[in-house]
Amino acid sequence: MTLNRIDNVKNIDYIKCSDMRYGTTMELITSVDLSIDFVYEENVTYEKLQYCINRSFKIDASAFILCLQGSLIVTLNMHKYVMKENDLIVLLPHNFIKVADISPDAIISFIGFSSEIIRDVEFFKTFYKSIPLFYNSSVFSLSTAMVSFFRNSFSLWGGIHEIPEIAMDRSVIEDAMYTAFHTVICLCKQDAEATEVQKKMVFQTDHHMVDFFTRLSMQYYSSEHSVSFYADKMGVSVSNLCRVIKKRISKTPLEIISAFIILDAQTQLKTTERSVKDVANSLGFSNPTAFCRFFRKNVQMSPLEYKDGTMRK
């Protein structure tokens, strides 16, 4: 019997898959996790990758994918990317990705960490303040030196499985995961700093304005909730900023700022023991009541209901 595309994905022994229907269109999405703490593969060709084309996936694990040759067209959390040679894509747990196309000459290498080890090392508790950095920076164009660093690191970490004494020591895998994420966070921050230096430049295209606003909102969402603050920072009018953002990504500036706040709030409520008052203070709200009203409007439940519900799972 000929296997269909998703069966070929499921037949990889270290991958755990399950299908679900998601969203208002009830799209078929495959939930993907790893059955072991850590996996590594290098020089993966189109022959293996082609089974992912035109499929949508919910990633429960985490992965770092380095494009060595060719290109991939993907949509990650509603953002479309063309991944080229020397690009690195970072997939966080609960990311949604759809693979639109893969060039026949494509070659990738990747490392992945299971949801179990991510949960056990309290990944979100450690990195929750940096998670918004990935919202608009999931694909990185690497320098030659950085490509060499990641390729060498992948190979080094991949050797873990070849030495049982090391493979049995989970702390080694944890260290590999932390190193990978800290390196990417540094890349995110460098991008933000480079943009900050150029902030007084005239925006040549609407795309530049959208990109700069998104980066600023990542940086200041926890203290600045007013659209006028960002417009002043960018040297444009509020009306012009709202018009361009709405036109380009079908969201208002306030909706984008709110999305960052909610993501941070949910992460704190889900992974820390902080009180609602402390979470409200950390996100720039003058009082817990204002925060609770904002949270309920966006999540359709109170912060305490959300915290209690996730704690029981």
Secondary structure, 3 states (H helix, E strand, C coil): CCCCHHHHHHCCCCEEEEEEEECCCCEEEEEEEECCCEEEEEEEEHHHHHHHCCEEEEECCEEEEEEEECCEEEEECCEEEEECCCEEEEECCCEEEEEEEECCCCEEEEEEECHHHHHHCCHHHHHCCCHHHHCCCCEEECCHHHHHHHHHHHHHHHHHHHCHHHHCCHHHHHHHHHHHHHHHHHHHHHHHHHHHHCCCCCCCCHHHHHHHHHHHHHHHCCCCCCHHHHHHHHCCCHHHHHHHHHHHHCCCHHHHHHHHHHHHHHHHHHHCCCCHHHHHHHCCCCCHHHHHHHHHHHHCCCHHHHHHHHHHC
